[in-house]
């Protein structure tokens, strides 16, 4: 007897049924548990800094207008050498083309790299930072000691500022290449426990360094 057709469909029952296909999983390369979503870079902009002081007291710092986003914090990279070195408590105005940030204040080091130093900046509604070449930064005694002690353990990247990439002292030298106006003061107090750089150098290490210099 020929097979009967379902009056509500034009597909033969035998043709309409399909076998369940097995899914093979490569145990050496399992599928990801989640898909990483890449966020687009922030648009060109500058932070809004509003410290109510005379702009003549601030140093103008030219930066790349496109910041780097690290969590909720935006960091701008300095492009041109400012008129003076930038250090703790300095008043600054960030510029990029025709954009100006208003007046902010460099607070403290949040990250040491071999050839770049990241400073937190106050004066705006949210956290922001600038990254500036080491030779354009002005260190206090504890910051000089920290950078000197950590230098050999820091990675070689990121590379120095384009102005310094042909300097073999920086790119190929084995000794600490930076000189500052004053030698580290061995009587300087260690970083505060809640300081962003305290995790880079413990108080016990600082005490040992101070003992060796006395």
C-alpha positions as a printed NumPy array, in Angstrom:
array([[ 0.   ,  0.   ,  0.   ],
       [ 1.499,  3.399, -0.95 ],
       [ 2.195,  5.799,  1.901],
       [-0.547,  8.244,  2.763],
       [-0.019, 11.965,  2.82 ],
       [-1.016, 14.303,  5.581],
       [-3.863, 16.403,  4.188],
       [-2.502, 19.535,  5.946],
       [ 0.989, 19.409,  4.483],
       [ 2.629, 18.713,  1.175],
       [ 5.665, 17.03 ,  2.713],
       [ 5.837, 13.273,  2.731],
       [ 6.065, 11.992,  6.342],
       [ 9.227, 10.081,  5.589],
       [10.796, 13.083,  3.87 ],
       [ 9.731, 15.474,  6.601],
       [11.387, 13.568,  9.42 ],
       [15.079, 14.278, 10.04 ],
       [17.566, 12.536, 12.227],
       [19.091, 14.43 , 15.14 ],
       [22.655, 15.447, 14.291],
       [25.409, 15.012, 16.839],
       [27.387, 18.086, 17.841],
       [31.084, 17.426, 18.213],
       [33.07 , 19.511, 20.692],
       [36.804, 19.846, 20.512],
       [37.868, 19.28 , 24.094],
       [41.229, 20.928, 23.426],
       [39.511, 24.087, 22.223],
       [36.155, 24.424, 24.029],
       [33.744, 27.174, 23.01 ],
       [34.067, 30.393, 25.051],
       [31.779, 30.836, 28.003],
       [31.075, 34.407, 26.959],
       [31.795, 36.696, 24.04 ],
       [34.105, 39.644, 24.725],
       [32.585, 42.853, 23.457],
       [35.193, 45.403, 22.4  ],
       [34.326, 48.958, 23.305],
       [35.1  , 51.671, 20.778],
       [37.717, 54.223, 21.832],
       [36.387, 57.397, 23.413],
       [35.84 , 60.295, 21.016],
       [38.319, 63.186, 20.94 ],
       [37.692, 65.256, 24.024],
       [39.266, 66.837, 27.088],
       [38.207, 66.656, 30.729],
       [36.313, 69.577, 32.207],
       [38.563, 70.968, 34.941],
       [37.268, 73.813, 37.085],
       [39.715, 74.861, 39.773],
       [38.906, 78.581, 40.256],
       [42.408, 80.049, 40.051],
       [44.251, 82.41 , 37.732],
       [45.197, 80.577, 34.474],
       [48.539, 82.391, 34.569],
       [49.487, 80.116, 37.479],
       [48.979, 76.958, 35.424],
       [51.274, 75.168, 32.98 ],
       [49.817, 74.406, 29.569],
       [50.171, 70.725, 28.624],
       [49.442, 69.621, 25.058],
       [47.939, 66.132, 24.914],
       [46.516, 63.684, 22.405],
       [42.798, 64.462, 22.166],
       [41.807, 60.771, 22.201],
       [42.162, 59.407, 25.746],
       [42.702, 55.823, 26.814],
       [39.891, 54.314, 28.855],
       [40.836, 52.169, 31.881],
       [37.629, 51.226, 33.66 ],
       [35.848, 54.495, 34.407],
       [39.069, 56.506, 34.244],
       [40.253, 58.36 , 31.149],
       [43.962, 59.012, 30.61 ],
       [45.411, 61.557, 28.182],
       [48.957, 61.169, 26.789],
       [51.193, 64.223, 26.638],
       [52.459, 64.952, 23.122],
       [54.703, 68.022, 23.454],
       [57.175, 69.013, 26.11 ],
       [55.594, 71.551, 28.484],
       [57.425, 74.698, 29.543],
       [58.322, 73.065, 32.854],
       [58.38 , 69.591, 34.345],
       [55.08 , 68.42 , 35.791],
       [54.944, 67.141, 39.352],
       [52.832, 66.874, 42.466],
       [50.454, 69.811, 43.158],
       [51.231, 71.58 , 39.863],
       [48.358, 73.465, 38.245],
       [47.87 , 72.414, 34.621],
       [45.667, 73.219, 31.632],
       [45.298, 70.469, 29.029],
       [45.044, 71.507, 25.388],
       [44.424, 69.654, 22.13 ],
       [44.009, 71.785, 19.039],
       [41.426, 74.425, 19.918],
       [40.146, 72.53 , 22.961],
       [41.095, 73.549, 26.492],
       [40.302, 71.716, 29.708],
       [40.265, 74.489, 32.283],
       [42.539, 74.343, 35.339],
       [43.313, 71.075, 37.101],
       [45.955, 69.907, 39.547],
       [48.433, 67.035, 39.224],
       [47.976, 65.042, 42.419],
       [50.2  , 61.969, 42.597],
       [51.688, 59.11 , 40.634],
       [49.238, 56.289, 39.93 ],
       [51.482, 54.197, 37.665],
       [55.202, 53.896, 37.019],
       [56.519, 52.742, 33.645],
       [60.114, 52.886, 32.468],
       [59.662, 55.887, 30.233],
       [56.184, 57.147, 31.151],
       [54.634, 58.317, 34.41 ],
       [50.883, 58.506, 35.001],
       [49.619, 61.282, 37.265],
       [46.108, 61.61 , 38.633],
       [44.471, 64.982, 37.966],
       [41.923, 66.7  , 40.199],
       [39.506, 69.503, 39.427],
       [36.942, 67.635, 37.337],
       [33.692, 65.792, 38.038],
       [35.322, 62.367, 37.612],
       [38.705, 60.631, 37.825],
       [41.16 , 61.369, 35.053],
       [44.922, 61.165, 34.496],
       [47.744, 62.254, 32.236],
       [50.668, 60.111, 31.126],
       [53.878, 62.062, 30.609],
       [57.438, 61.04 , 29.683],
       [59.609, 60.354, 32.715],
       [62.098, 63.089, 31.83 ],
       [59.257, 65.622, 31.721],
       [58.07 , 64.664, 35.21 ],
       [59.252, 66.26 , 38.448],
       [59.629, 63.75 , 41.268],
       [59.698, 64.23 , 44.979],
       [62.231, 62.161, 46.916],
       [60.008, 59.127, 47.518],
       [58.933, 59.031, 43.875],
       [62.541, 59.177, 42.684],
       [63.486, 56.277, 44.947],
       [60.471, 54.234, 43.862],
       [61.144, 54.701, 40.168],
       [64.845, 53.957, 40.592],
       [64.153, 50.764, 42.554],
       [61.424, 49.523, 40.205],
       [63.059, 50.463, 36.912],
       [64.775, 47.129, 36.154],
       [61.579, 45.184, 36.902],
       [59.35 , 47.291, 34.653],
       [58.646, 46.089, 31.082],
       [60.363, 47.717, 28.117],
       [57.023, 48.699, 26.633],
       [55.513, 51.138, 26.011],
       [58.361, 52.666, 24.05 ],
       [59.701, 56.119, 24.921],
       [58.16 , 59.237, 23.452],
       [58.992, 59.552, 19.707],
       [61.502, 62.305, 20.535],
       [63.551, 59.802, 22.576],
       [63.266, 56.559, 20.603],
       [66.684, 57.026, 18.999],
       [68.328, 57.516, 22.393],
       [70.243, 54.262, 22.939],
       [70.711, 55.125, 26.606],
       [66.977, 54.646, 27.037],
       [66.352, 51.823, 24.584],
       [69.481, 49.679, 25.048],
       [71.193, 50.814, 28.248],
       [71.334, 48.591, 31.301],
       [71.809, 51.379, 33.861],
       [69.172, 53.731, 35.227],
       [69.138, 56.5  , 32.588],
       [67.367, 59.358, 34.36 ],
       [68.91 , 62.145, 36.421],
       [67.007, 64.557, 38.617],
       [67.907, 67.878, 40.182],
       [68.149, 66.54 , 43.73 ],
       [69.323, 63.258, 45.185],
       [66.745, 61.226, 47.121],
       [66.431, 62.303, 50.733],
       [66.886, 59.212, 52.951],
       [64.827, 60.809, 55.731],
       [61.72 , 61.109, 53.57 ],
       [58.692, 59.38 , 55.026],
       [57.257, 56.32 , 53.256],
       [54.136, 56.58 , 51.099],
       [50.827, 56.712, 52.945],
       [49.149, 53.271, 53.223],
       [46.21 , 54.425, 51.091],
       [48.447, 56.021, 48.441],
       [48.026, 54.671, 44.884],
       [51.767, 53.865, 44.787],
       [51.898, 52.189, 48.202],
       [51.308, 48.779, 46.62 ],
       [54.439, 49.251, 44.495],
       [56.767, 49.577, 47.434],
       [55.908, 48.387, 50.93 ],
       [56.763, 50.323, 54.058],
       [59.177, 47.576, 55.126],
       [61.089, 47.91 , 51.858],
       [61.168, 51.661, 52.319],
       [62.549, 51.261, 55.849],
       [65.299, 48.968, 54.565],
       [66.195, 51.452, 51.826],
       [66.313, 54.26 , 54.393],
       [68.557, 52.174, 56.711],
       [71.021, 51.445, 53.909],
       [71.289, 55.124, 52.972],
       [71.864, 56.388, 56.513]])
